[in-house]
Amino acid sequence: MERKDKITELVKSLLPAHERGKNLVIDTCPFCGEKNVMAFSPDKEVAKCFRCGMSVTLLGLVMKVKNCTRQEAEEYINKNL
């Protein structure tokens, strides 16, 4: 399995999301709560909300969703990739 496929599965395990083309659309933005406004690019490992403007890396997204420190998020990502 390619890294980007593993990243896609990791994001889907954290947040409800569906694929649209090469990207994922996250059902609800964890920052502003709006529906279907956040896109995640597995290639770039970046999420962007088109409502609140928040842009985060995979690491930042894991930190927000899991409410954890940077070190804990890095461990979670490494364990799940």
Number of C-alpha atoms within 10 A of each C-alpha: 6 7 11 16 12 14 19 21 15 17 18 16 10 13 17 13 21 15 13 10 7 11 17 21 24 25 17 17 23 16 16 14 13 16 14 17 18 26 22 26 18 20 13 11 15 16 23 19 23 14 15 14 12 14 16 16 15 21 18 19 22 23 18 16 13 13 12 14 14 14 11 15 21 17 11 17 15 9 8 11 14
